[in-house]
Amino acid sequence: ISTAAAVALAELPSARTRALLAALARAHLAEPAPGPPGRWRMHDLLRLYARQLSDQHAEGDGREQATDRVLGYYVEMARAADDHLRALTRTPVPAQFTGRNEALAWLDAERVTLSAAVSLAAATGRDQIAMRLPSYLTTYLDWRRRIDDYLTMATISLDAARRLGDRANEAVALTVI
């Protein structure tokens, strides 16, 4: 997870979240992930244990609200990145990225996580997100020739649109497949 996503997930100030991530790293409960800076990971066994604890205490630990926050973060950032990829010269673009290259770098770093976010949204009944998030990734996935991801996310989007009875977005998803 990126530090920025952890900020959204924890709903804490950025400095406090960074301090907590550093404390987790000092306790060997998390570590910097290989690749771009500002990304964190934990050992598979630790992640499994944390998931079991979360399942036991889901209501008390605000898991549903945290899931909504982090999925909202990914939707917002993917939409901003997509706006940068599609922008024509002198077109206003969101401030989350300084330009197309930064948006592409973010998408490259988050691609696997974004795919997981689409699946999570569908699996937890967040069909609006499962339907919309893939639409913000189609240009990127096409540019990077990530056809498998493209088709997987389009299928999830199509299924979500059908569950919602959203014929317009069903048609959008069908044009991709």
Secondary structure as UniProt FT lines:
FT   HELIX           3..10
FT   HELIX           14..26
FT   TURN            27..28
FT   STRAND          31..32
FT   STRAND          39..41
FT   HELIX           44..56
FT   TURN            57..62
FT   HELIX           63..86
FT   TURN            89..90
FT   TURN            95..96
FT   HELIX           100..123
FT   TURN            124..125
FT   HELIX           127..132
FT   HELIX           133..136
FT   HELIX           138..143
FT   TURN            144..145
FT   HELIX           147..164
FT   HELIX           167..176
//
